[in-house]
């Protein structure tokens, strides 16, 4: 069985470090991007099992990233989890409407994050 590969997209280096630690400690392979544009560039030539993205980022935010991934065929069915400090129902509804698979509020509980990843990959 190959490792589940996760792309985390967040403009905060400390949040990327937390995510990397929480996920790699559970055996996941973690790749990181600092914003939506960097994530798209990387995904042009690589594949992942799950994308975990923040909403508020420079260049291309999480909503834009989800929209761009869902409009092509290659990533149309890829699970995308939104990890954000935003908890408004409007933003959750918008994320769902454009194709987000799930929503996790920061600060995250590592066990819940891992459970969410396992849920969307099995």
C-alpha positions in Angstrom: 0.0 0.0 0.0 1.5 3.3 -1.0 1.4 6.3 1.4 -1.4 8.7 1.1 0.1 11.9 -0.3 -1.3 15.2 1.0 -0.7 18.7 -0.4 -1.1 21.3 2.3 -1.6 24.9 1.0 -1.1 27.7 3.6 0.7 31.0 3.5 1.8 30.6 7.2 5.1 28.8 7.6 4.2 27.9 11.2 0.9 26.4 10.1 2.7 24.4 7.4 5.1 23.1 10.0 2.2 22.1 12.3 0.4 20.3 9.4 3.6 18.6 8.3 4.2 17.3 11.8 0.6 16.2 12.5 0.3 14.4 9.2 3.8 12.9 8.7 3.7 11.5 12.3 0.7 9.4 11.1 2.6 8.1 8.1 1.3 10.4 5.4 3.5 11.9 2.8 3.2 15.7 3.0 4.0 18.2 0.2 3.6 21.9 0.9 2.7 25.0 -1.1 2.5 28.6 0.2 -0.5 29.7 -1.8 -3.0 28.6 -4.4 -0.7 29.6 -7.4 2.2 27.5 -6.0 -0.2 24.6 -5.4 -1.6 24.8 -9.0 1.9 24.9 -10.4 2.9 21.8 -8.5 -0.3 20.0 -9.3 0.3 20.5 -13.0 3.0 17.8 -12.9 2.3 15.9 -9.7 -0.6 14.0 -8.1 -1.9 13.9 -4.6 -4.6 12.0 -2.8 -5.9 14.9 -0.8 -5.5 18.7 -0.8 -5.8 20.6 2.4 -6.1 24.4 1.8 -6.4 27.6 3.8 -8.8 30.2 2.5 -7.1 33.5 3.1 -3.8 33.5 1.1 -2.0 35.9 -1.3 -2.0 35.5 -5.1 -4.8 32.8 -5.2 -7.0 32.1 -2.2 -8.5 28.8 -1.2 -11.8 29.5 -3.0 -9.9 30.3 -6.2 -7.8 27.1 -5.9 -10.8 24.9 -5.4 -12.6 26.5 -8.4 -9.5 26.0 -10.6 -9.0 22.3 -9.5 -12.7 21.5 -10.0 -12.9 23.0 -13.5 -10.4 20.6 -15.0 -11.0 16.9 -15.3 -7.8 15.8 -13.6 -8.6 17.0 -10.1 -12.4 17.0 -10.3 -12.8 14.2 -7.8 -9.8 14.9 -5.6 -10.8 15.4 -2.0 -10.2 19.0 -0.9 -10.3 19.8 2.8 -10.5 23.5 3.8 -8.5 24.3 6.9 -9.1 27.9 8.0 -9.8 30.3 10.9 -13.0 31.2 9.1 -16.0 29.7 10.6 -18.8 31.6 8.9 -21.7 29.6 7.5 -21.6 31.7 4.3 -18.0 30.8 3.6 -18.7 27.1 4.4 -21.6 27.1 2.1 -19.6 28.8 -0.6 -16.8 26.3 -0.2 -19.2 23.4 -0.5 -20.9 24.9 -3.5 -17.6 25.1 -5.4 -16.6 21.6 -4.5 -14.8 21.5 -1.1 -15.1 18.0 0.5 -14.8 19.1 4.1 -14.1 22.0 6.4 -11.8 22.1 9.5 -11.5 25.2 11.7 -8.1 26.3 13.0 -6.6 25.7 15.5 -7.1 22.1 14.4 -7.0 19.0 16.6 -4.4 16.7 14.9 -6.5 13.6 15.6 -9.6 15.1 14.0 -7.5 16.3 11.0 -6.1 12.8 10.5 -9.6 11.3 10.9 -10.9 13.7 8.3 -8.1 12.7 5.9 -8.7 9.0 6.4 -12.5 9.6 5.9 -12.0 11.2 2.5 -9.3 8.8 1.2 -11.1 5.5 2.0 
